[in-house]
Amino acid sequence: IISQTSSGILGVGLSTAAHLWASHGFKKKSFLIGSLIALAIGITGYLTQKEMLFNSSGRLGVWSLAMKFWWNEGSIWFGQGAGTFQIYGPAIQMAEAVRLGVKDVDIPGFFWMHNDWLQVLFETGVIGFGLVLSLYLYALWRLRHTPAVWASLITFGAMAFIQMPLRHIIFTSLGAYLMI
């Protein structure tokens, strides 16, 4: 809440709820209480940020463009290649700006998709995404009896929807450690 960003508010709310739920044996009551706490944190975040809480900073547009490209022109099964969004991303965005007749293009655009799950799908296709998702789900299942680590891994996975924790080596290392 103090960070006043949607990412920070999501992280605090989700990690609190997930830890409470896991530490009480995944019971319905603890899930309900954790959900209410997360909701209270979300409402507090909204009251402090108003509509800026949901400002995607261009993410939604980039996600849409990238997924259209991946589906229509890319390799659905194998992706464009690991690490290639840095090349494709700005090119796709500039091509869309030209198509729309935008004269003042924000160059270079997004080098990262700001969504690790979609970026993995874009770069490695359905096969690579399936492998990464399987590893993540296996880690969740394996760590279900360690509430703090399980909650951290849940938060890490959720943050990957709106941020890019795998972009930074410290977060990638943390994620790998959590899966051990």
C-alpha positions as CSV (number, residue, x, y, z in Angstrom):
1,I,0.0,0.0,0.0
2,I,2.9,2.3,0.8
3,S,4.3,1.7,-2.7
4,Q,1.1,3.1,-4.2
5,T,1.4,0.9,-7.2
6,S,-0.9,-1.9,-8.4
7,S,2.1,-4.3,-8.3
8,G,3.0,-3.5,-4.7
9,I,-0.6,-3.6,-3.5
10,L,-1.2,-6.9,-5.4
11,G,1.9,-8.4,-3.8
12,V,1.1,-7.4,-0.3
13,G,-2.6,-8.5,-0.5
14,L,-1.9,-11.8,-2.3
15,S,1.1,-12.8,-0.2
16,T,-0.8,-12.1,3.0
17,A,-3.8,-14.1,1.9
18,A,-1.8,-17.0,0.5
19,H,0.4,-17.3,3.6
20,L,-2.7,-17.2,5.9
21,W,-4.4,-19.9,3.9
22,A,-1.4,-22.2,3.6
23,S,-0.3,-21.8,7.2
24,H,-3.8,-22.9,8.4
25,G,-3.8,-26.0,6.3
26,F,-5.7,-24.7,3.3
27,K,-9.0,-24.6,5.2
28,K,-12.0,-22.7,3.8
29,K,-12.2,-20.4,6.8
30,S,-8.6,-19.3,6.4
31,F,-9.2,-18.8,2.7
32,L,-12.2,-16.6,3.4
33,I,-10.3,-14.6,6.0
34,G,-7.3,-14.2,3.7
35,S,-9.5,-13.2,0.9
36,L,-11.2,-10.5,3.1
37,I,-7.7,-9.2,4.1
38,A,-6.6,-9.1,0.5
39,L,-9.9,-7.3,-0.4
40,A,-9.3,-4.7,2.4
41,I,-5.8,-4.1,1.1
42,G,-7.1,-3.7,-2.5
43,I,-9.8,-1.3,-1.3
44,T,-7.2,0.7,0.6
45,G,-5.0,0.7,-2.5
46,Y,-7.9,2.0,-4.6
47,L,-8.8,4.7,-2.1
48,T,-5.2,6.0,-2.2
49,Q,-4.7,5.6,-6.0
50,K,-8.2,5.9,-7.5
51,E,-8.2,5.1,-11.2
52,M,-4.3,5.2,-11.4
53,L,-4.4,1.8,-9.6
54,F,-5.6,0.2,-12.8
55,N,-3.5,2.2,-15.2
56,S,-1.7,-0.4,-17.3
57,S,0.9,2.0,-18.6
58,G,0.5,0.6,-22.1
59,R,0.8,-3.1,-21.0
60,L,-2.6,-4.1,-22.3
61,G,-1.9,-2.8,-25.7
62,V,1.5,-4.4,-26.0
63,W,0.1,-7.7,-24.8
64,S,-2.6,-7.6,-27.4
65,L,-0.3,-6.7,-30.2
66,A,2.3,-9.4,-29.3
67,M,-0.3,-12.1,-28.9
68,K,-1.9,-11.2,-32.3
69,F,1.6,-11.4,-33.9
70,W,2.3,-14.7,-32.1
71,W,-1.0,-16.2,-33.2
72,N,-1.1,-14.9,-36.8
73,E,2.6,-14.7,-37.9
74,G,4.7,-16.4,-35.3
75,S,5.4,-20.0,-34.4
76,I,2.6,-21.0,-32.1
77,W,4.2,-24.3,-31.0
78,F,7.9,-23.1,-30.7
79,G,7.6,-19.3,-30.3
80,Q,9.9,-16.7,-31.8
81,G,12.9,-17.8,-29.8
82,A,14.1,-17.2,-26.2
83,G,15.0,-13.6,-25.6
84,T,13.6,-12.3,-28.9
85,F,10.8,-10.1,-27.6
86,Q,13.5,-7.4,-27.2
87,I,13.6,-7.3,-31.0
88,Y,10.0,-8.2,-32.0
89,G,8.3,-6.1,-29.3
90,P,9.5,-2.6,-30.4
91,A,9.1,-3.6,-34.1
92,I,5.5,-4.8,-33.6
93,Q,4.7,-1.6,-31.7
94,M,6.2,0.7,-34.3
95,A,4.4,-1.2,-37.2
96,E,1.1,-0.7,-35.4
97,A,1.8,3.0,-34.9
98,V,2.6,3.4,-38.6
99,R,-0.6,1.4,-39.5
100,L,-2.6,3.8,-37.3
101,G,-0.9,6.8,-38.8
102,V,0.6,8.0,-35.6
103,K,3.2,10.6,-36.3
104,D,4.8,10.9,-32.9
105,V,5.9,7.3,-32.1
106,D,7.3,6.5,-28.7
107,I,10.5,4.8,-29.8
108,P,11.7,2.2,-28.9
109,G,8.5,1.0,-27.1
110,F,8.5,-1.9,-24.7
111,F,11.5,-4.2,-24.8
112,W,9.8,-6.5,-22.2
113,M,6.2,-7.5,-22.3
114,H,5.7,-6.7,-18.6
115,N,4.0,-10.1,-18.3
116,D,6.5,-13.0,-17.9
117,W,3.8,-15.7,-18.6
118,L,2.9,-14.1,-22.0
119,Q,6.5,-13.4,-22.8
120,V,7.4,-17.1,-22.2
121,L,4.5,-18.1,-24.5
122,F,5.6,-15.6,-27.2
123,E,9.2,-16.6,-27.1
124,T,9.0,-20.4,-26.5
125,G,5.5,-21.2,-27.8
126,V,3.0,-23.6,-26.4
127,I,5.6,-26.3,-25.8
128,G,8.0,-24.1,-23.8
129,F,5.1,-22.4,-21.9
130,G,3.7,-25.9,-21.0
131,L,7.1,-26.9,-19.6
132,V,7.5,-23.7,-17.6
133,L,3.9,-24.0,-16.3
134,S,4.4,-27.6,-15.4
135,L,7.6,-26.8,-13.4
136,Y,5.8,-24.0,-11.6
137,L,2.8,-26.2,-10.7
138,Y,5.1,-29.0,-9.6
139,A,6.9,-26.6,-7.3
140,L,3.6,-25.3,-5.9
141,W,2.5,-28.9,-5.2
142,R,5.9,-29.9,-3.7
143,L,6.0,-26.8,-1.4
144,R,2.4,-26.9,-0.2
145,H,3.5,-27.9,3.3
146,T,5.9,-24.9,3.7
147,P,3.4,-22.0,3.9
148,A,5.9,-19.1,3.7
149,V,7.6,-20.5,0.7
150,W,4.4,-21.6,-1.0
151,A,2.9,-18.1,-0.4
152,S,6.0,-16.5,-1.9
153,L,5.9,-18.7,-4.9
154,I,2.2,-17.9,-5.4
155,T,3.0,-14.2,-5.2
156,F,5.9,-14.6,-7.5
157,G,3.7,-16.3,-10.1
158,A,1.0,-13.7,-9.8
159,M,3.5,-10.8,-10.0
160,A,4.7,-12.4,-13.3
161,F,1.3,-11.5,-14.8
162,I,1.8,-7.7,-14.4
163,Q,5.5,-7.3,-13.9
164,M,8.6,-9.1,-15.1
165,P,10.3,-10.7,-12.1
166,L,12.2,-13.1,-14.3
167,R,13.9,-10.1,-16.1
168,H,16.1,-9.3,-13.1
169,I,18.7,-11.9,-12.0
170,I,18.0,-11.4,-8.3
171,F,14.3,-12.3,-8.8
172,T,15.1,-15.1,-11.2
173,S,17.4,-16.5,-8.6
174,L,14.8,-16.1,-5.9
175,G,12.2,-17.9,-8.1
176,A,14.7,-20.7,-8.8
177,Y,15.4,-21.0,-5.1
178,L,11.7,-21.2,-4.2
179,M,11.3,-24.1,-6.6
180,I,14.1,-26.1,-5.0
